[in-house]
Amino acid sequence: MKPAAKKIVVMGLGYIGLPTASVLATKGYQVLGVDIKRNAVDTINEGKIHIVEPDLDLLVKSAVNSGNLRASLEPEEADVFILAVPTPFKKQDGEDTRVPDISYVEAATRKICPVLKGGDLVILESTSPVGTTKRIAEIIKELRPELFDSPLPPPHDSPVHVAHCPERVLPGHILRELVDNDRVIGGIDITSAEKARDLYKTFCNGQIFLTTSCTAEMTKLVENSYRDVNIAFANELSLICDKLGVNVWELIELANKHPRVNILRPGPGVGGHCIAVDPWFIVDAAPDQARIIRVARQVNDTKPHWVIARVKAKAARFRDPVIGCLGLAFKANIDDLRESPALEITRALIADKVGRVMACEPNSNGEFTEFPLYDLGRVIAESDILVVLVDHDEFKMIDREGLKEKVVIDTRGIWR
Ligand SMILES: NC(=O)c1ccc[n+]([C@@H]2O[C@H](COP(=O)([O-])OP(=O)(O)OC[C@H]3O[C@@H](n4cnc5c(N)ncnc54)[C@H](O)[C@@H]3O)[C@@H](O)[C@H]2O)c1
């Protein structure tokens, strides 16, 4: 399908915004990426990238070389504005509050307001609490009331269209999933949703489902909460089984033989900046109703403490224990350390001086950790206690014969 709009501004050039801007540019749109970080803007204008994602470097290079992708600190007039800015927790005294902070979305909206014109489409891609898309429309209405002097009867149309299209991509597979995933698009009115669909149809292979902006916002939050609750069930089972002397891995394998049971695998906790964060947006909005969602978060958040206690109990048997922590990333075969329970556990073991901690993260060069990393062979050779924290492929291939003298705490069940 031919592009329906000529020029697109993408606000926020991070893990979501930059791949989106690049894909759109390679589809023939004139794309201006906007970020508040000069370094990101300069790097992209040189055809290079400031984040790590497979194949993104080639895509950005070709998009910039084609002349279709530019980056800037300031937005310009366009037909479509896509907001892909952070939606973290609010901070208080430097600590996360678990209350969503939509100030980045609000700031990006204010920034585009002076260049908006009637008929433009504004799309929120950031994972957002319910009501954020409507809030964008309110801000535009406050700052540019003339844009809403519509001759068309509400609620069917508005001169500026505002929609939400939550992003569901998996880090490490962003470029494929950006194009292949199904999409849920919610508008503040029907025309907004339809206009957004017409844009996504030009670069997405997946199916597109239209709904209201609030339902689209909630859909994304619910997807991650569903994962979190299911992981919490598995993690809770691991605690119960430990108390009862039952092998949790065997138990889950057997229970999953039932045709309608599919229990996930326990782990050291839940990390990343989505599953560990988004359920709190629901809890914040409906604290009395979101009881399972809240408890699931608490179960997953406390699992690292349980792992730490187990390591301490084993370490107490040694005079000068050497503890090998295998993996730091928040999940297998990536380098991303954000909200990682493996990192939390390793840091706590070091801070509590439980022993000499030797950490191994095969996907990292140690640039983002305040402690040294060791190669796998050395960690295996020198450790008294081996704690498997991430199910990286490298660890699965270790010959278990060589571990017979070691105490093994396998939080991922890879050596069962
Ligand atoms: N990364 C993922 O895998 C993923 C997946 C699904 C959804 N999301 C959601 O997408 C949103 C963006 O996430 P991300 O991972 O791309 O974040 P990110 O931190 O990688 O990128 C956000 C970018 O926005 C820029 N920015 C902040 N304020 C701005 C402003 N006012 N104007 C222009 N740029 C601004 C930042 O400098 C940063 O470069 C979040 O809501 C996140 O929850 C992320």
Ligand as a Chemical Component Dictionary entry (heavy atoms), coordinates in Angstrom:
data_LIG
# 
_chem_comp.id                   LIG 
_chem_comp.type                 NON-POLYMER 
_chem_comp.pdbx_formal_charge   0 
_chem_comp.three_letter_code    LIG 
# 
loop_
_chem_comp_atom.comp_id 
_chem_comp_atom.atom_id 
_chem_comp_atom.alt_atom_id 
_chem_comp_atom.type_symbol 
_chem_comp_atom.charge 
_chem_comp_atom.model_Cartn_x 
_chem_comp_atom.model_Cartn_y 
_chem_comp_atom.model_Cartn_z 
_chem_comp_atom.pdbx_ordinal 
LIG N1  N1  N 0  11.623 -0.838 24.993 1  
LIG C1  C1  C 0  10.661 -1.747 24.842 2  
LIG O1  O1  O 0  10.927 -2.925 24.614 3  
LIG C2  C2  C 0  9.215  -1.339 24.950 4  
LIG C3  C3  C 0  8.233  -2.257 24.546 5  
LIG C4  C4  C 0  6.910  -1.866 24.577 6  
LIG C5  C5  C 0  6.574  -0.594 25.040 7  
LIG N2  N2  N 1  7.559  0.274  25.450 8  
LIG C6  C6  C 0  7.138  1.594  25.917 9  
LIG O2  O2  O 0  7.525  2.562  24.951 10 
LIG C7  C7  C 0  7.834  3.812  25.601 11 
LIG C8  C8  C 0  9.245  4.243  25.202 12 
LIG O3  O3  O 0  10.131 3.247  25.668 13 
LIG P1  P1  P 0  11.633 3.143  25.166 14 
LIG O4  O4  O 0  12.136 1.818  25.620 15 
LIG O5  O5  O -1 11.740 3.522  23.723 16 
LIG O6  O6  O 0  12.295 4.303  26.044 17 
LIG P2  P2  P 0  13.744 4.926  25.847 18 
LIG O7  O7  O 0  14.126 5.489  27.157 19 
LIG O8  O8  O 0  14.647 3.944  25.169 20 
LIG O9  O9  O 0  13.492 6.120  24.793 21 
LIG C9  C9  C 0  12.709 7.237  25.060 22 
LIG C10 C10 C 0  13.376 8.446  24.423 23 
LIG O10 O10 O 0  12.513 9.561  24.584 24 
LIG C11 C11 C 0  13.325 10.719 24.774 25 
LIG N3  N3  N 0  12.504 11.794 25.329 26 
LIG C12 C12 C 0  12.129 12.005 26.623 27 
LIG N4  N4  N 0  11.341 13.094 26.696 28 
LIG C13 C13 C 0  11.211 13.578 25.444 29 
LIG C14 C14 C 0  10.523 14.692 24.881 30 
LIG N5  N5  N 0  9.793  15.513 25.625 31 
LIG N6  N6  N 0  10.630 14.898 23.557 32 
LIG C15 C15 C 0  11.364 14.065 22.766 33 
LIG N7  N7  N 0  12.029 12.993 23.252 34 
LIG C16 C16 C 0  11.951 12.759 24.567 35 
LIG C17 C17 C 0  14.422 10.201 25.670 36 
LIG O11 O11 O 0  15.550 11.058 25.656 37 
LIG C18 C18 C 0  14.700 8.822  25.072 38 
LIG O12 O12 O 0  15.711 8.861  24.097 39 
LIG C19 C19 C 0  7.657  3.551  27.093 40 
LIG O13 O13 O 0  6.365  3.909  27.463 41 
LIG C20 C20 C 0  7.816  2.035  27.204 42 
LIG O14 O14 O 0  7.160  1.517  28.332 43 
LIG C21 C21 C 0  8.856  -0.069 25.398 44 
# 
loop_
_chem_comp_bond.comp_id 
_chem_comp_bond.atom_id_1 
_chem_comp_bond.atom_id_2 
_chem_comp_bond.value_order 
_chem_comp_bond.pdbx_ordinal 
LIG N1  C1  SING 1  
LIG C1  O1  DOUB 2  
LIG C1  C2  SING 3  
LIG C2  C3  SING 4  
LIG C2  C21 DOUB 5  
LIG C3  C4  DOUB 6  
LIG C4  C5  SING 7  
LIG C5  N2  DOUB 8  
LIG N2  C6  SING 9  
LIG N2  C21 SING 10 
LIG C6  O2  SING 11 
LIG C6  C20 SING 12 
LIG O2  C7  SING 13 
LIG C7  C8  SING 14 
LIG C7  C19 SING 15 
LIG C8  O3  SING 16 
LIG O3  P1  SING 17 
LIG P1  O4  DOUB 18 
LIG P1  O5  SING 19 
LIG P1  O6  SING 20 
LIG O6  P2  SING 21 
LIG P2  O7  DOUB 22 
LIG P2  O8  SING 23 
LIG P2  O9  SING 24 
LIG O9  C9  SING 25 
LIG C9  C10 SING 26 
LIG C10 O10 SING 27 
LIG C10 C18 SING 28 
LIG O10 C11 SING 29 
LIG C11 N3  SING 30 
LIG C11 C17 SING 31 
LIG N3  C12 SING 32 
LIG N3  C16 SING 33 
LIG C12 N4  DOUB 34 
LIG N4  C13 SING 35 
LIG C13 C14 SING 36 
LIG C13 C16 DOUB 37 
LIG C14 N5  SING 38 
LIG C14 N6  DOUB 39 
LIG N6  C15 SING 40 
LIG C15 N7  DOUB 41 
LIG N7  C16 SING 42 
LIG C17 O11 SING 43 
LIG C17 C18 SING 44 
LIG C18 O12 SING 45 
LIG C19 O13 SING 46 
LIG C19 C20 SING 47 
LIG C20 O14 SING 48 
# 
